[in-house]
């Protein structure tokens, strides 16, 4: 139990304790842990000797802390849990709690590299049918390796950052703002401890490197994407913005959330032959305040551990701050898809949002992605579409 007022029984109770960076009215940025509707100021906690983290929590973001590795992450989490659960600590800690309505959030870490996968069989099959009608839904390599692309780390933004409608080529000789602006509901993994160049990271070492989980909205301009994606895949149709949660849920908080992943057929190569464990996260997609889909993350064909193994099997190194995302999370039914491309079947079947019939995003639309895992609620990721630059 926690002594923090109002926190018990919420999705941000003592068993969660996600990490972020908050900025107070004086403009000072501090590393923090969320408990209920408060942020525990870790900068002041370490300055005051309440938490020991080699000075890493006195930095303006989580980069230095992430690099310390699992033993330090565990020690700090245990100490913060003690501070927020033992009533004997209340007098010394309560002054370090800041109401969330008195701070703003900043991107909690510096994104080093960004890799996005394509790991839902349901999503890949749907996209194949929409983009390549009359051809096999899955390409021949899809069930042999986790398909992915290297995105733009510099355009990863924190939740509630406005998303400017991108411009680009929509077809030969056709340039302008995207008319088919879409979302992709995903789950992202934040790398803490890096690895050496040339040394693959096996799937068994997932928890040695991955610090925690965020929700991801990989905004997608489908008209730009459809024109450019062959033969090299996504580029300008996706690189303009990727939104992430303001708070990182540590893997330790999700220790009880693992479940069985779908069976794989045909058998995979040995470096991908993992223990088939999936996170049982239940996502929801809100479009202008209306829930339009509930994607199930446990249905993903390729697991996070397989993704990590594949992205390093060629010797590519991990760096502190790397972000890799799952790809669009979609289940078997239309009510479980993670993109509006699928929800409206390429725009051919409009859906009702409030009182309006809609296909793709219009200026002023707001999309919020949420996820729960038992009693834990991951920090949401929200974005509002702004008009294209003239």
Secondary structure, DSSP 4 states (H G I P E B T S, - for coil): ---STTTTTSTTSTTT--EEEEE-TTS-EEEEEEETTEEEEHHHHHHTTSS-STTGGGSSSSHHHHHT-HHHHHHHHHHHHHHHH-GGGHHHHGGGEEEGGG-EEE-SS----EEEE---HHHHHHHHHHHSTTS-SS-TTTTTS--EEE--GGGEEETT--EEPPEEEEETTEEEE-SSEE--EEEEEEE-S---TT----GGGHHHHEEEEEEEE--EEHHHHHHH-TTT--STTTTT-EEE-SEEEEGGGGTT-EEEPPP-SSPPPGGG----EEE--EEEEEETTEEEE--BGGG-SS-HHHHHHHHHTTSPPP-TT-EEE------SSGGG-SSHHHHTTTTTS-EEETTEEESS--TT-EEEEEEEETTEEEEEEEEEEEPPP-
